[in-house]
Amino acid sequence: MKKLFAMLLAVVMVLSMAACGGSSAPAATEAPAATQAPAAAPAAPAAPAAAAEFTGKLVAPFAVTSCGQSPGATMLNVVATQAQLTSVCDNAMTADAIPEGTKTLIITMGTSGKGMGAAGTDVDMELARCTELANAAHAAGMLVVGAHVEGMARRTDANDQASIDGILAVSDAVLVIDDSDSDGFFTDYCEAHSIPLLKVPKALDAGSVME
């Protein structure tokens, strides 16, 4: 009996070992990671606003500033306000501060040494600010108007001329009073560059070309 029991135990052990060796299934493999969706293409840049067209009059709302800290910008702002048109005047206006809804940016030309001194600026700084301002206005579809409404008193020195030349270069239209163009300077420039010219007798008459 002992021999029979030993033989049966040996057979069971052999069968158990065979079962363990043959039953080891291959390790389960991890499912491949899902393919990552391609990143969305970047949005196309917004199309630039259509360039404003000059209709013969200056259309409100206005944003008015001076390239040179002279009183001309304040004068035009008062005229527009008296004509019950929306107008904002800021002689320190920057490109990121143009009032929303503005249709026409008016930049007056001619400098005031006293005004620039009080504001802590100079003609080069004024030109840089106003050029950036005009570029931003153009990008937003506004009309940019260069205005000289203080007569020949603002055409006396190199600073005045620098202000005039710089603003004319970025203007879509020009507004002047008779005295400012007494020598035909603005008329000749606008004809040579095919720029509309609006001429009024005095600054207070500018309301006749605003709407």
MIFI-175689 format. One record per residue: residue number from 1; residue in one letter; x, y, z of N, C-alpha, C in turn. Coordinates in nm, 2 decimals. Layout:
N
  num  residuo   neast  nnorth     nup  caeast  canorth    caup   ceast  cnorth     cup
  NUM        A       X       Y       Z       X        Y       Z       X       Y       Z
...
//
This chain:
211
  num  residuo   neast  nnorth     nup  caeast  canorth    caup   ceast  cnorth     cup
    1        M    0.08   -0.12    0.00    0.00     0.00    0.00    0.09    0.13    0.00
    2        K    0.19    0.12    0.08    0.28     0.24    0.08    0.35    0.26   -0.05
    3        K    0.39    0.15   -0.12    0.45     0.17   -0.25    0.35    0.22   -0.35
    4        L    0.22    0.17   -0.34    0.12     0.22   -0.44    0.09    0.37   -0.41
    5        F    0.08    0.41   -0.28    0.05     0.55   -0.25    0.17    0.64   -0.30
    6        A    0.29    0.59   -0.29    0.41     0.67   -0.33    0.40    0.69   -0.48
    7        M    0.37    0.58   -0.55    0.36     0.59   -0.70    0.25    0.68   -0.74
    8        L    0.13    0.68   -0.68    0.02     0.77   -0.71    0.06    0.92   -0.69
    9        L    0.14    0.94   -0.57    0.18     1.08   -0.54    0.28    1.13   -0.65
   10        A    0.37    1.04   -0.69    0.47     1.08   -0.79    0.40    1.12   -0.92
   11        V    0.29    1.04   -0.96    0.22     1.07   -1.09    0.15    1.20   -1.08
   12        V    0.09    1.23   -0.96    0.02     1.36   -0.94    0.11    1.47   -0.95
   13        M    0.23    1.46   -0.89    0.33     1.57   -0.90    0.38    1.60   -1.04
   14        V    0.40    1.48   -1.12    0.44     1.50   -1.26    0.34    1.57   -1.34
   15        L    0.21    1.53   -1.32    0.10     1.59   -1.39    0.08    1.74   -1.35
   16        S    0.10    1.77   -1.22    0.09     1.91   -1.18    0.19    2.00   -1.24
   17        M    0.32    1.95   -1.25    0.43     2.02   -1.31    0.40    2.05   -1.45
   18        A    0.35    1.95   -1.53    0.33     1.96   -1.67    0.22    2.07   -1.69
   19        A    0.12    2.06   -1.60    0.01     2.15   -1.62    0.06    2.30   -1.59
   20        C    0.14    2.32   -1.50    0.19     2.45   -1.47    0.28    2.51   -1.59
   21        G    0.36    2.42   -1.64    0.45     2.47   -1.75    0.37    2.50   -1.88
   22        G    0.26    2.42   -1.91    0.19     2.44   -2.03    0.08    2.54   -2.02
   23        S    0.04    2.57   -1.90   -0.08     2.66   -1.89   -0.04    2.81   -1.88
   24        S    0.09    2.84   -1.88    0.13     2.98   -1.87    0.10    3.05   -2.00
   25        A   -0.01    3.13   -2.00   -0.05     3.20   -2.12    0.04    3.32   -2.14
   26        P    0.06    3.37   -2.26    0.14     3.49   -2.28    0.08    3.61   -2.21
   27        A    0.17    3.69   -2.16    0.12     3.81   -2.09    0.03    3.89   -2.19
   28        A   -0.07    3.94   -2.13   -0.16     4.02   -2.21   -0.09    4.15   -2.26
   29        T   -0.10    4.18   -2.38   -0.04     4.30   -2.43   -0.13    4.42   -2.42
   30        E   -0.07    4.53   -2.39   -0.16     4.65   -2.37   -0.21    4.70   -2.51
   31        A   -0.33    4.74   -2.51   -0.39     4.79   -2.64   -0.31    4.92   -2.68
   32        P   -0.28    4.93   -2.81   -0.21     5.05   -2.85   -0.28    5.17   -2.82
   33        A   -0.21    5.27   -2.79   -0.27     5.40   -2.75   -0.35    5.46   -2.87
   34        A   -0.46    5.52   -2.85   -0.54     5.57   -2.96   -0.45    5.68   -3.03
   35        T   -0.46    5.69   -3.16   -0.38     5.78   -3.24   -0.43    5.92   -3.20
   36        Q   -0.34    6.01   -3.17   -0.37     6.15   -3.13   -0.42    6.22   -3.25
   37        A   -0.53    6.29   -3.23   -0.59     6.37   -3.34   -0.49    6.48   -3.37
   38        P   -0.48    6.51   -3.50   -0.39     6.62   -3.53   -0.44    6.76   -3.48
   39        A   -0.34    6.84   -3.44   -0.38     6.97   -3.38   -0.45    7.05   -3.49
   40        A   -0.55    7.13   -3.44   -0.63     7.21   -3.53   -0.54    7.32   -3.59
   41        A   -0.56    7.34   -3.72   -0.48     7.45   -3.79   -0.51    7.58   -3.73
   42        P   -0.41    7.67   -3.72   -0.43     7.80   -3.66   -0.53    7.88   -3.74
   43        A   -0.61    7.96   -3.67   -0.71     8.04   -3.74   -0.64    8.14   -3.84
   44        A   -0.70    8.16   -3.95   -0.65     8.25   -4.05   -0.66    8.39   -3.99
   45        P   -0.56    8.48   -4.01   -0.56     8.61   -3.96   -0.68    8.69   -4.02
   46        A   -0.74    8.77   -3.94   -0.86     8.85   -3.99   -0.82    8.94   -4.10
   47        A   -0.91    8.95   -4.20   -0.88     9.03   -4.31   -0.88    9.18   -4.27
   48        P   -0.79    9.26   -4.32   -0.78     9.40   -4.28   -0.91    9.47   -4.32
   49        A   -0.95    9.57   -4.24   -1.07     9.64   -4.26   -1.06    9.71   -4.40
   50        A   -1.17    9.73   -4.46   -1.17     9.80   -4.59   -1.13    9.94   -4.57
   51        A   -1.05   10.00   -4.66   -1.01    10.14   -4.64   -1.12   10.23   -4.65
   52        A   -1.12   10.33   -4.56   -1.23    10.43   -4.57   -1.23   10.51   -4.69
   53        E   -1.35   10.54   -4.74   -1.35    10.62   -4.86   -1.39   10.76   -4.83
   54        F   -1.33   10.86   -4.89   -1.36    11.00   -4.87   -1.49   11.03   -4.94
   55        T   -1.59   11.08   -4.88   -1.72    11.11   -4.94   -1.74   11.26   -4.97
   56        G   -1.64   11.34   -4.94   -1.66    11.48   -4.96   -1.67   11.56   -4.83
   57        K   -1.71   11.49   -4.73   -1.72    11.55   -4.59   -1.65   11.46   -4.49
   58        L   -1.62   11.52   -4.38   -1.56    11.44   -4.27   -1.67   11.38   -4.18
   59        V   -1.67   11.25   -4.17   -1.78    11.18   -4.10   -1.75   11.15   -3.95
   60        A   -1.84   11.19   -3.86   -1.82    11.16   -3.72   -1.87   11.02   -3.70
   61        P   -1.83   10.97   -3.58   -1.75    11.03   -3.47   -1.61   11.05   -3.50
   62        F   -1.55   11.16   -3.44   -1.42    11.20   -3.46   -1.33   11.17   -3.34
   63        A   -1.20   11.14   -3.37   -1.10    11.14   -3.27   -1.00   11.25   -3.32
   64        V   -0.96   11.34   -3.23   -0.88    11.45   -3.27   -0.76   11.46   -3.18
   65        T   -0.64   11.48   -3.25   -0.52    11.50   -3.17   -0.43   11.60   -3.25
   66        S   -0.32   11.64   -3.18   -0.23    11.74   -3.24   -0.09   11.67   -3.25
   67        C   -0.03   11.69   -3.36    0.11    11.65   -3.38    0.20   11.77   -3.35
   68        G    0.22   11.80   -3.23    0.30    11.92   -3.19    0.24   12.00   -3.08
   69        Q    0.13   11.95   -3.02    0.07    12.01   -2.90    0.03   12.16   -2.92
   70        S   -0.02   12.19   -3.04   -0.07    12.32   -3.07   -0.22   12.32   -3.04
   71        P   -0.29   12.44   -3.04   -0.43    12.44   -3.00   -0.52   12.40   -3.11
   72        G   -0.47   12.37   -3.23   -0.56    12.34   -3.35   -0.66   12.23   -3.32
   73        A   -0.61   12.12   -3.25   -0.69    12.01   -3.23   -0.81   12.04   -3.14
   74        T   -0.78   12.13   -3.04   -0.89    12.17   -2.95   -0.99   12.25   -3.02
   75        M   -0.94   12.34   -3.11   -1.03    12.42   -3.19   -1.13   12.34   -3.28
   76        L   -1.08   12.24   -3.34   -1.16    12.15   -3.43   -1.26   12.07   -3.34
   77        N   -1.21   12.03   -3.23   -1.30    11.95   -3.14   -1.42   12.04   -3.09
   78        V   -1.39   12.16   -3.06   -1.50    12.26   -3.02   -1.60   12.28   -3.14
   79        V   -1.54   12.29   -3.26   -1.63    12.31   -3.38   -1.72   12.19   -3.40
   80        A   -1.67   12.07   -3.39   -1.75    11.95   -3.41   -1.85   11.94   -3.30
   81        T   -1.82   11.97   -3.17   -1.91    11.96   -3.06   -2.02   12.06   -3.08
   82        Q   -1.99   12.18   -3.13   -2.09    12.29   -3.15   -2.19   12.24   -3.26
   83        A   -2.13   12.16   -3.36   -2.22    12.11   -3.46   -2.30   11.99   -3.42
   84        Q   -2.29   11.96   -3.29   -2.36    11.84   -3.23   -2.31   11.71   -3.29
   85        L   -2.18   11.70   -3.31   -2.12    11.58   -3.36   -2.04   11.52   -3.25
   86        T   -2.03   11.39   -3.25   -1.95    11.32   -3.15   -1.80   11.34   -3.18
   87        S   -1.72   11.39   -3.08   -1.58    11.41   -3.11   -1.51   11.40   -2.97
   88        V   -1.39   11.34   -2.98   -1.30    11.33   -2.86   -1.17   11.38   -2.89
   89        C   -1.12   11.47   -2.81   -0.99    11.53   -2.83   -0.89   11.49   -2.72
   90        D   -0.77   11.44   -2.76   -0.67    11.40   -2.67   -0.54   11.42   -2.74
   91        N   -0.46   11.51   -2.69   -0.33    11.54   -2.75   -0.22   11.45   -2.71
   92        A   -0.26   11.35   -2.63   -0.16    11.24   -2.59   -0.22   11.11   -2.64
   93        M   -0.32   11.11   -2.73   -0.38    10.98   -2.77   -0.28   10.89   -2.84
   94        T   -0.29   10.76   -2.80   -0.20    10.66   -2.85   -0.28   10.56   -2.94
   95        A   -0.21   10.47   -3.01   -0.28    10.38   -3.10   -0.38   10.29   -3.03
   96        D   -0.35   10.25   -2.91   -0.44    10.16   -2.84   -0.55   10.23   -2.76
   97        A   -0.56   10.36   -2.78   -0.66    10.43   -2.71   -0.76   10.51   -2.80
   98        I   -0.77   10.48   -2.93   -0.86    10.54   -3.02   -1.00   10.50   -2.97
   99        P   -1.09   10.59   -2.95   -1.22    10.56   -2.90   -1.30   10.46   -3.00
  100        E   -1.36   10.37   -2.94   -1.44    10.27   -3.02   -1.55   10.34   -3.10
  101        G   -1.56   10.30   -3.23   -1.66    10.36   -3.31   -1.62   10.48   -3.39
  102        T   -1.49   10.53   -3.37   -1.44    10.64   -3.44   -1.44   10.61   -3.59
  103        K   -1.48   10.71   -3.67   -1.48    10.69   -3.82   -1.37   10.78   -3.88
  104        T   -1.34   10.89   -3.82   -1.24    10.98   -3.87   -1.14   11.03   -3.77
  105        L   -1.02   11.00   -3.80   -0.91    11.05   -3.71   -0.85   11.18   -3.77
  106        I   -0.86   11.29   -3.69   -0.80    11.42   -3.74   -0.68   11.45   -3.66
  107        I   -0.57   11.47   -3.73   -0.44    11.50   -3.67   -0.40   11.64   -3.72
  108        T   -0.39   11.74   -3.63   -0.36    11.87   -3.67   -0.21   11.89   -3.68
  109        M   -0.16   11.97   -3.77   -0.02    11.99   -3.80    0.02   12.13   -3.75
  110        G    0.15   12.14   -3.73    0.21    12.26   -3.67    0.24   12.24   -3.53
  111        T    0.34   12.30   -3.48    0.39    12.27   -3.34    0.39   12.40   -3.25
  112        S    0.38   12.37   -3.12    0.39    12.47   -3.02    0.51   12.43   -2.93
  113        G    0.61   12.51   -2.93    0.73    12.48   -2.84    0.69   12.48   -2.70
  114        K    0.60   12.58   -2.66    0.55    12.59   -2.52    0.47   12.47   -2.49
  115        G    0.38   12.43   -2.58    0.29    12.31   -2.56    0.37   12.18   -2.54
  116        M    0.47   12.16   -2.63    0.55    12.04   -2.62    0.63   12.04   -2.49
  117        G    0.68   12.15   -2.45    0.76    12.16   -2.33    0.68   12.12   -2.21
  118        A    0.55   12.17   -2.21    0.46    12.14   -2.09    0.42   12.00   -2.09
  119        A    0.41   11.94   -2.21    0.37    11.80   -2.22    0.49   11.70   -2.21
  120        G    0.61   11.75   -2.20    0.73    11.67   -2.19    0.76   11.59   -2.31
  121        T    0.74   11.65   -2.43    0.76    11.58   -2.55    0.83   11.67   -2.65
  122        D    0.87   11.62   -2.77    0.93    11.70   -2.87    0.87   11.65   -3.01
  123        V    0.92   11.72   -3.11    0.86    11.69   -3.24    0.88   11.55   -3.29
  124        D    1.00   11.49   -3.26    1.02    11.35   -3.30    0.93   11.26   -3.23
  125        M    0.91   11.28   -3.10    0.82    11.19   -3.02    0.68   11.21   -3.07
  126        E    0.64   11.33   -3.10    0.50    11.36   -3.15    0.48   11.29   -3.29
  127        L    0.58   11.29   -3.38    0.57    11.22   -3.50    0.56   11.07   -3.49
  128        A    0.64   11.02   -3.40    0.63    10.87   -3.38    0.50   10.83   -3.32
  129        R    0.44   10.91   -3.23    0.31    10.88   -3.17    0.20   10.89   -3.28
  130        C    0.20   11.00   -3.35    0.10    11.02   -3.45    0.10   10.93   -3.57
  131        T    0.23   10.89   -3.61    0.24    10.80   -3.72    0.18   10.66   -3.68
  132        E    0.21   10.61   -3.56    0.16    10.49   -3.51    0.01   10.50   -3.50
  133        L   -0.04   10.61   -3.45   -0.18    10.64   -3.44   -0.25   10.63   -3.57
  134        A   -0.19   10.69   -3.68   -0.25    10.69   -3.81   -0.25   10.55   -3.87
  135        N   -0.15   10.47   -3.84   -0.14    10.33   -3.90   -0.25   10.25   -3.83
  136        A   -0.27   10.27   -3.70   -0.37    10.19   -3.63   -0.51   10.23   -3.69
  137        A   -0.53   10.36   -3.71   -0.66    10.40   -3.77   -0.69   10.34   -3.91
  138        H   -0.58   10.34   -3.99   -0.60    10.28   -4.12   -0.63   10.13   -4.11
  139        A   -0.57   10.06   -4.02   -0.59     9.92   -4.01   -0.73    9.89   -3.96
  140        A   -0.79    9.99   -3.89   -0.93     9.98   -3.84   -1.03   10.03   -3.94
  141        G   -0.99   10.08   -4.06   -1.08    10.13   -4.16   -1.12   10.27   -4.14
  142        M   -1.05   10.35   -4.06   -1.09    10.49   -4.04   -1.02   10.58   -4.15
  143        L   -1.08   10.69   -4.17   -1.02    10.80   -4.26   -0.93   10.88   -4.17
  144        V   -0.81   10.90   -4.22   -0.71    10.99   -4.15   -0.70   11.12   -4.22
  145        V   -0.72   11.23   -4.15   -0.72    11.36   -4.20   -0.61   11.45   -4.14
  146        G   -0.53   11.50   -4.22   -0.43    11.60   -4.17   -0.49   11.74   -4.18
  147        A   -0.48   11.81   -4.07   -0.55    11.94   -4.07   -0.45   12.05   -4.02
  148        H   -0.45   12.16   -4.10   -0.37    12.28   -4.06   -0.46   12.40   -4.05
  149        V   -0.50   12.44   -3.93   -0.61    12.53   -3.91   -0.56   12.65   -3.83
  150        E   -0.43   12.68   -3.82   -0.39    12.79   -3.74   -0.31   12.89   -3.82
  151        G   -0.32   12.88   -3.95   -0.26    12.98   -4.04   -0.11   12.97   -4.05
  152        M   -0.05   13.07   -4.11    0.10    13.07   -4.13    0.18   13.08   -4.00
  153        A    0.11   13.11   -3.90    0.18    13.12   -3.77    0.23   12.98   -3.73
  154        R    0.18   12.88   -3.78    0.22    12.74   -3.76    0.30   12.68   -3.87
  155        R    0.36   12.77   -3.95    0.45    12.73   -4.06    0.58   12.82   -4.06
  156        T    0.63   12.83   -3.94    0.74    12.93   -3.93    0.88   12.87   -3.91
  157        D    0.89   12.74   -3.87    1.02    12.68   -3.84    1.03   12.53   -3.88
  158        A    1.15   12.47   -3.85    1.17    12.34   -3.89    1.08   12.24   -3.82
  159        N    1.04   12.27   -3.70    0.95    12.18   -3.63    0.81   12.18   -3.69
  160        D    0.77   12.30   -3.73    0.64    12.30   -3.80    0.64   12.22   -3.92
  161        Q    0.75   12.24   -4.00    0.75    12.17   -4.13    0.77   12.02   -4.11
  162        A    0.84   11.97   -4.01    0.85    11.83   -3.98    0.71   11.77   -3.95
  163        S    0.64   11.84   -3.87    0.50    11.80   -3.83    0.42   11.79   -3.95
  164        I    0.42   11.89   -4.04    0.34    11.89   -4.16    0.38   11.78   -4.25
  165        D    0.51   11.77   -4.28    0.55    11.66   -4.37    0.52   11.52   -4.32
  166        G    0.53   11.50   -4.19    0.51    11.37   -4.14    0.36   11.33   -4.14
  167        I    0.27   11.43   -4.12    0.13    11.40   -4.11    0.07   11.39   -4.26
  168        L    0.12   11.47   -4.35    0.07    11.47   -4.48    0.10   11.33   -4.54
  169        A    0.21   11.27   -4.50    0.25    11.14   -4.55    0.16   11.02   -4.51
  170        V    0.08   11.04   -4.41   -0.01    10.94   -4.36   -0.16   10.98   -4.38
  171        S   -0.19   11.09   -4.45   -0.32    11.14   -4.46   -0.40   11.09   -4.58
  172        D   -0.53   11.07   -4.56   -0.61    11.03   -4.67   -0.68   11.15   -4.73
  173        A   -0.69   11.26   -4.65   -0.75    11.39   -4.70   -0.69   11.50   -4.61
  174        V   -0.70   11.62   -4.66   -0.63    11.73   -4.59   -0.74   11.84   -4.57
  175        L   -0.74   11.90   -4.45   -0.83    12.01   -4.42   -0.74   12.13   -4.38
  176        V   -0.76   12.25   -4.45   -0.68    12.37   -4.42   -0.77   12.49   -4.42
  177        I   -0.72   12.60   -4.36   -0.79    12.73   -4.37   -0.72   12.81   -4.48
  178        D   -0.78   12.91   -4.52   -0.72    12.99   -4.63   -0.58   13.04   -4.60
  179        D   -0.57   13.09   -4.48   -0.44    13.15   -4.45   -0.32   13.04   -4.45
  180        S   -0.36   12.92   -4.41   -0.25    12.81   -4.40   -0.20   12.78   -4.54
  181        D   -0.29   12.81   -4.64   -0.25    12.77   -4.78   -0.23   12.90   -4.87
  182        S   -0.20   13.01   -4.80   -0.19    13.13   -4.87   -0.08   13.13   -4.98
  183        D    0.02   13.04   -4.97    0.12    13.03   -5.07    0.10   12.91   -5.17
  184        G   -0.02   12.84   -5.15   -0.05    12.73   -5.23    0.02   12.60   -5.20
  185        F    0.09   12.59   -5.08    0.17    12.47   -5.05    0.08   12.35   -5.04
  186        F   -0.03   12.36   -4.97   -0.12    12.24   -4.95   -0.19   12.20   -5.08
  187        T   -0.23   12.31   -5.15   -0.29    12.28   -5.28   -0.20   12.20   -5.38
  188        D   -0.08   12.25   -5.38    0.02    12.18   -5.47    0.05   12.04   -5.42
  189        Y    0.06   12.02   -5.29    0.09    11.89   -5.24   -0.02   11.79   -5.27
  190        C   -0.14   11.83   -5.25   -0.26    11.75   -5.26   -0.28   11.71   -5.41
  191        E   -0.26   11.81   -5.50   -0.27    11.78   -5.64   -0.16   11.68   -5.69
  192        A   -0.04   11.70   -5.64    0.07    11.61   -5.68    0.05   11.47   -5.63
  193        H   -0.02   11.45   -5.51   -0.04    11.32   -5.45   -0.18   11.27   -5.46
  194        S   -0.26   11.34   -5.54   -0.40    11.30   -5.56   -0.48   11.28   -5.43
  195        I   -0.46   11.37   -5.34   -0.53    11.37   -5.21   -0.64   11.48   -5.20
  196        P   -0.76   11.44   -5.16   -0.86    11.54   -5.15   -0.82   11.66   -5.05
  197        L   -0.85   11.78   -5.09   -0.82    11.90   -5.01   -0.95   11.97   -4.98
  198        L   -0.98   11.99   -4.85   -1.09    12.07   -4.80   -1.03   12.20   -4.75
  199        K   -1.09   12.31   -4.80   -1.04    12.44   -4.76   -1.15   12.53   -4.71
  200        V   -1.14   12.58   -4.59   -1.24    12.67   -4.54   -1.18   12.80   -4.50
  201        P   -1.26   12.91   -4.49   -1.20    13.04   -4.46   -1.13   13.05   -4.32
  202        K   -1.19   12.99   -4.22   -1.13    13.00   -4.08   -1.16   12.86   -4.01
  203        A   -1.09   12.84   -3.90   -1.11    12.71   -3.83   -1.26   12.70   -3.79
  204        L   -1.32   12.81   -3.75   -1.46    12.80   -3.70   -1.56   12.76   -3.82
  205        D   -1.51   12.76   -3.94   -1.60    12.73   -4.05   -1.58   12.58   -4.09
  206        A   -1.50   12.50   -4.01   -1.48    12.36   -4.04   -1.60   12.28   -4.03
  207        G   -1.70   12.33   -3.95   -1.82    12.25   -3.93   -1.90   12.23   -4.06
  208        S   -1.87   12.32   -4.16   -1.94    12.31   -4.29   -1.89   12.19   -4.37
  209        V   -1.78   12.13   -4.33   -1.73    12.01   -4.40   -1.74   11.88   -4.31
  210        M   -1.81   11.89   -4.20   -1.83    11.78   -4.11   -1.98   11.74   -4.11
  211        E   -1.99   11.61   -4.09   -2.13    11.55   -4.08   -2.13   11.43   -3.99
//
